[in-house]
Amino acid sequence: MDETVAEYIRRTVLKIPRDEIKMMLQKWGFLSEAQLQTVNFHQIKDNISQEVVQLCEENSADIKQAAVLDIIYNHIYQDKRMWSVYQMKKSGDELEYFDVTDFKKKFKRRLRSALKNVTITFKEYEDNAIWIRVAWGTAHKKPNQYKPSYVVYHSQTPYVFISASVLKSNMPLLCQALIVACNYHDIREVELRSHSLNSLKDIVFKRYSQNFPTYTTKPTQGGNVEPENADIRIVQENRSEKERIHRLNEEVFGSGPQPKLEFAQYRLETMFKRDPKMDVLDRKEPFRCLVKFSSPHLLESLKSLAPAGMADAPLSPLLTCIPHNARNYFKIREKKDAFPQSFVSP
């Protein structure tokens, strides 16, 4: 086994929490149960990694097998990476039969026709997700296994989730290989990013509900005790206002947890309204503005603004249209008078 492969396997094992090393090696399936029984998983991780490397040498592991272990690690600890959403587009609405073998062949052929020194590894999961790991090299250097790109594609959907390496110059090659393999003709970044891959999937696949227009609130008890000498009209008004805010908030955000997003960036473009008789604004160029919001959990933060008294209810569509605009990215780009445009970035 090559020394670089041995070192890469050793470093991958060191990343795994000690209590999960055996479980992850079993998922890998490269080492037999009999071989795993010989490993002492209660010793320090450095010794465990050395024993695993020795077993891999017995099985003559190569970089492709090592890359599969890395995919398994990143699948379990996917929140450690920053994920971006890309949306592809066909010329028509026709549906085609998806052949995963054909997809892999086209992807590898297209990427290797542009760059010879590249390592491509695939792993399929039960939710129709194909995980792709691409380690990039150059014309004169071998692929750097420590800075790969990860791609998650759900078959027969137009969405691709990418966690890219620092080599941004390789992104056009990656995108071109994707649209060829998936039989699409265009791909655009939706500018929707998060560490939570599942939250991004919830948004683009509409797996969470935002609107509950028939929701009826129940009076809260216990926490909002009014003073005995309070004016009954004021008490009733406060209670009615809280119930109104709660109802409007539920209609906009729904009753379930929100997808975890961390940063919102609004690109606003509009024209000034003016009196035709006044020549103050001779130029007809639109006014452009960039507004950014950040939070450890942005959508939950927005949801809490009205109940906390920090914003009027219902919230402005500028603050509640993030998931909707992200899902309709191509429509927004094609509509000239689209306003506002809201996206999420790291």
N, C-alpha and C positions, 0 to 999 in steps of 0.2 A: 504493500500500500504506500502511495506517495506521502512524503512527509507533510506536504501542505494539506492533504486530506486528513491526515491524522491530527494535525493541529487544529483544523477547523472543527472536527468532531469533538475534540477535547474542549474547545471554547464553547461550543454549543451546549455540551453537557453541563459546563460550569454555570451557564445562564439559568438553568432549570433549578427551581427550589428542590432541595434534597429529598423531601418527602414525595415529590412527584416524578423523580427521575425514572424509577422502575415503571410506573404507569405510562410515561411517555415513550420509553423504549419498547414497551409492549405494543403500543399503538404503531410505532415505527415498523415492527415486524421483521427487521433485518436480522436480529439476533434471536436464536431459538430460546424456548423456555429453559431448556437444559443449560444453555450458556448463561442466562440471566440468574439462574440459581447459584452460580459460582461467584457472583458479585456480592460483596458485603456493602449493602446500601446504608449501613449505620455509621460508616466511617466518614472522615472529612471528604468534601466534594472533590478536592484535587486528587485524592487516591481513587475515588470512584471513577473519575474521568479517565485516569490512566488504565484502570482495569477494562473499561469499556473500549478504549482505543485498542488494547491488546486483542480483545475478542473480535473487533472489526478487522484487525490485521489478519486474523485467522480466516475470516470470510472474504478477504480481498476486497474491502469496500472501496468504491470510487467516489468521485465528487457528486455524482447524481444521487447515490444513496444518501450521502451526507446532506445534500440539499433537501431531500424529502424529510429528514429529521428536523431541519430548520423550518420547513413549511408547517410541520406539526406544532412546533413551538410557537410560531407566529399565529397560527390558527387559534390556539388556546389563549395566548396573550396578545390578541390583536389590538387591544387598547393601548399598547406601548408604541404604536405607530400612528402617524397622521395620515388619514385617508382622504382622498379627493374623489369626487364623482364626475364621471364623464358620460355624456349621452350621445348615442349614435343615431343615425337617421337613414332610412331607406328612401328610394325614389318613389315607392308606392307602399301600399298597406298590406301587400301580400305576405302570408306566412309561409315559411319554408321548413321542411323537416331538418332537424338539427342532428348532425352526426358528429359525436365528440372525437372520433378518430380522424375524420376529415378536418375538423377544426384544428386539432393539434398539428397535423401535417402542414396545413396552410400557414399556420402561425410560425412554425419553425422555418419553413421554406422562405417565407417573406423576410423574416428577421435575419436569417443567416445569409441571404443574398446581399444584404446591405452591410453586415458586420460578421466576419468569420469567427472572431474570438468572443464567443458568448455562450454561457451555460443556461439552458432552458429546461426547467423541471415542472411537471404537472402533477397535481393531486386532486382527485374528485371527492366531493363530499355528498352526503345524503340529500341535502336541500337543493340539488341541481347546481351547486356552486363548483366552479372549476378554479382552483387556486394555481396561479402561475408564478414561478420564481425565475427572475432573469438576472443573472450576474453579468455585468458588462466588462468587456475588455476594450482594447484598441487594436489598431492594425499591427502593432508590435508588442503588445503586452497581453498576458493572459487575463482572463476575467477576475475581477476583484470580488471574491466571495463574501466579503464583509460589508459591502455596500450594494446589495441587490435591490431590484424593484420587485414589488409584489402586486399582482393583479388578481382580482376576484371578479369572475364573470358568471352571471346566472343565465343559463341557456335560454334562448328565445325571449330575451328581454333586451331593451336598447341601452341598459345601464351597465357601466363598468366602474369598479372601485379600484383605485390605484394608490399605492403607497410607494412613491418614487424615491430613487436614490438621489444623491446630490448632483449627479450628472444630468442636468436638465436638457443638455443637448441631445440626449438619447430619447427624449419623450416623443419627438416626431416619428422616429423609427418604430417605437412601441405602438403608438396610435395607428400607424399605417398597417402594421401587422394585425392589429385587432380588427380593423374594418374589413380587411381582406379575408381573414379567417371567419368572420361573422356574416359576411356578405352584405355589409352596409356600404354607404358611399360617403358618409361624412361623420365626423366626431368632434364634439366641442366640450370643453370643460365647463361644468355647471357652476363652478366656484362655490361648491358646497363641500365644506371640509370639517372633519371632526376626528378626535381620537376614537370615538365610539362608532365602529363599523356597523353595528346593529342599529344604532339610531339613524344612520344615513339610509340603511335599507328600509327602516320603518317609514321614512319620509318619501322616498322615491317609489316604493312599492305600495304606498298608502295603507300601511299595516297598523296605523293608529287612527283613532277617530278624533276629529276636531270639533264637529258640530253636533250639538244635542238640542235642537230648537224646542223640543217638547219637555225639556227638563223642568221639574217643579221642585222648588227648594223646601226644605224642612227647617223649622225654627231651631236654632242652636240652643242648647241648654247647658247650664253649669258654668260656662266661662264668661258669659256676658250678663252679670247680675247688676241691675240698675239700682241706684240709691233709693231708699224708701221715700224720701221727700222730693223725688224728681217729678217734674211736670209730666203727667201721663201723655200729653200730646207730643212732648219732646221724645219721650221713650218710644212711642209708637212710630214717630218719624224716623228715629235712628234705626229701629228694627227694620222698618220697611226699606230704608236706603241700603242697609247691609244685605237684605234679601235680594234687592234689585241688582246690586253689584255682583253678588254671588251667581245669580241667574245669568246675567250677561256674560260673566267670565266663563261659565260652563258652556254657554252657547258658542263661544269663540274657541276655547281651548279643549273642551270636553272634560270628562271626569277622570280620565286615566292619566298616567305619568307621561310627561313630554319627552320627545327624543332629546338626547344630550348633545347640545351644540354649544360652542364656546365663544364664537365671535360672529358678529353680523356687520356687514358692510353694505351701505345703501349708496347706489349711484343714481342720483336724481338729475333729471333733465327736464326743464320746462321753459316756457316763454313768459316774459313779463307782460302783464296786462296794463295797458295805458290808454289814455284818452287820445283818440286820433288827432285832436286839435293841438295836442302838445307834442313838441318835437324833442322831448328829453332823451328818448331812446331811439336813435336813428338806426343803430345796428340791429339786424334781425337774428343774430346768433342766439341760441338758447343759453339759459343760465344753467350751469352745471355745479353740482355740489356733492361732496363725499362725506358721509357720516358713518362713524364706526361705534359699535357697542361691543363690550367684552364682559364675560361673566363665566364662572366655572360651570354654570348650567343656565344658559341664556334664556331658553323658552320658559323654564320654570320661574326665572326671575321676572320675565315679562308678565307671566300669569299672576304673580304676587303683587304687581304694582297697584292695581285698583283696590284690592282688599286692604292694602296697607295705607291707602289714602294718598299715594304718591302720584296718581294719575286718575283722570276721569274714566268712567265706564260708559260704553265700551271703549276699549283701546283703539287708537287710530289704526286703520288698515296698513299703514306704513310699518307698524310693529307686529302685525299678526299675519302678514302675507308671505313670510319667509319660506315656509315649506311649499306653499302653492306655487310661488314664482319659480322655485327651484325645479319643481316637477314639470313645469311648462317652459323650460329654458328656450327651446327652439322657437316656440310660438312668440316668446317675448322678443327674441332677436329679430324675428321676421316682421314684427309689427312696429312700424316706424314711430308711432305716437305712444309707445309703451311707457307708462309712468304710473307708479314708480317701479324701479327695478331693485330688488333686494336679493342679496346673496350672502352666503356665510363663508368665512375664511378663517385660517388659523391665526 
